[in-house]
Structures are given as C-alpha cells and as structure tokens.
Amino acid sequence: MNFRPLHDRVLVRRVEAEEKSAGGIIIPDTAKEKPQEGEVVAAGSGTKAEDGKVTPLDVKTGDRVLFGKWSGTEVRVNGEDLLIMKESDILGVIA
C-alpha cells in the first residue's frame, strides 16, 4: 500500500459481518449494520508533544480493533473502501 496516515491517524479495513444470525437466519445486505471491527492496514508515526517528542501509537499494522459506530472517515484507496480515524476513536485491540 502506498498510503501512510499522518501523526495519530490509523487506516482500517472493516471486517465483514456474519451473514447468518446465531439462530441460523440469513441476514440480507440491506438489513446488516456496518461492522465495528476491523484490521489496521497502516498507522501513523505517533503524536507529537509540545516539547517535540513523538509518542508512538499503541496499535500497529495487522492488529484487529474495535471502534465506535460513527468513528472515522470513509475513503477509497487503491479501489478499496477503508476508514481513516484517530487512534483515540479505537476502543480496543482484539487479542
């Protein structure tokens, strides 16, 4: 990928949601909610403090993360729909 987010921003690819419910009911595309789980594709260098020191991000490329429902900005990079969001919009890393 030839895209690098700046500072404390992260580029995330949404992970597709299940097409069946727990009870075996098939959910049509029109009724699905956008998933709130994704994989970090690229991460910025970190936040800069007032004294000029750079604090690295807690997430790295390849991490699976959870984020808020309305987090991030949808962008199209190399023909793929991705999200750019600040690291503070990420709720946690899935182990």
Residue pairs with C-beta under 8 A, 6 or more apart in sequence:
1 11
1 41
1 42
1 77
1 78
2 78
3 11
3 42
3 77
3 78
4 42
4 44
5 11
5 42
5 43
5 44
5 84
6 44
6 45
7 44
7 45
7 46
7 47
7 48
8 44
8 46
8 47
8 57
8 86
8 87
8 88
9 43
9 44
9 84
9 85
9 86
9 87
10 40
10 42
10 43
10 44
10 57
10 59
10 65
10 84
10 85
10 86
10 87
10 90
11 40
11 41
11 42
11 43
11 77
11 82
11 83
11 84
12 38
12 39
12 40
12 41
12 65
12 67
12 72
12 82
12 83
12 84
12 85
13 38
13 39
13 41
13 80
13 82
13 83
14 34
14 35
14 37
14 38
14 81
14 82
14 83
15 35
15 37
15 38
15 39
15 64
16 35
17 32
17 33
17 34
17 35
18 27
19 26
19 27
20 26
20 27
21 27
33 69
34 69
36 66
36 67
36 68
36 69
37 64
37 65
37 66
37 67
37 94
38 64
38 65
38 67
38 83
39 62
39 63
39 64
39 65
40 59
40 60
40 61
40 62
40 63
40 64
40 65
41 61
41 82
42 61
43 57
43 59
43 60
43 61
43 87
44 57
45 54
45 56
45 57
46 54
46 55
46 56
46 57
47 54
47 55
47 57
47 87
48 54
48 55
49 55
57 87
58 87
58 93
59 65
59 87
59 90
59 93
63 93
63 94
64 93
64 94
65 90
65 91
65 92
65 93
65 94
66 90
66 91
66 92
66 94
67 83
67 85
67 89
67 90
67 91
68 89
68 91
71 83
71 85
71 89
71 90
72 83
72 84
72 85
72 89
73 83
73 84
73 85
74 81
74 82
74 83
75 81
75 82
75 83
75 84
76 82
